[in-house]
Amino acid sequence: NVIPKDCTDARVYNVENKYRTVSELLEKVKKTSKENGITYFNDENLSVKGKNFVCKVASNEKVSHTVNYAKDIIKKTGLLDDVDYSVRESGEDVYFYLKHDNMIFFDSYIRVKCTKKGIQEIYGNNWYSDKITEGSMAETISPAQILIDFAIQMKFDKNVTVTKVEAGYYIGNRDEAVRVTAFPVWEIVVSDGSVYYYD
């Protein structure tokens, strides 16, 4: 069953970034990576665009367990320092989502492309090593009502089915704000791979 049964009011969270910009975070990450023997996290391989960064690696090693290997490498970069996170796997991609009270923040994650040859790319989206504190309560819409609204509003060129509905949080665009509010949302995934967020 893809539809969650329970629906209650949800906590709103205050999200305070430890680093004002992604570039400021990466300066710390480059230093920590070098100290731990990771040489490819450098200016030559890194690029930053707004709240995102990408590190092109294309390593050529022998890796037997890609998830464990990716986790070990990311820990050595310092990107996971003082952060609660959830690990998810999708094909060659290993995702590290920001997490608090067992709820993930859908738009704050590190994606590691890891093959049997090792790390190929590290991508960060809205990742600032955040400190999270509790805010007020917010009313949430039931998953059944969300799916009704979704079916009415969305138009697809072909038939699709909903494959997953999950509750979590969404931070959105920070515009270099030090502190923002993360609101509860429903993530809806459909069979063509598209992902939608409803609050």
MOMO-V121050 format. One line per field, one symbol per residue. ss: DSSP state (H for helix, E for strand, C for the rest). Layout:
ss->???
This chain:
ss->CCCCCCCCCEEEEEEEECCCCHHHHHHHHHHHHHHCCCCCCCCCCEEEECCEEEEECCCCCCCCCHHHHHHHHHHHHCCCCCCCEEEEEECCEEEEEEEECCEEEEEEEEEEEEECCEEEEEEEECCCCEEEEEEEEECCCCHHHHHHHHHHHCCCCCCCCEEEEEEEEECCCCCCCCEEEEEEEEEEEECCCCEEEEC
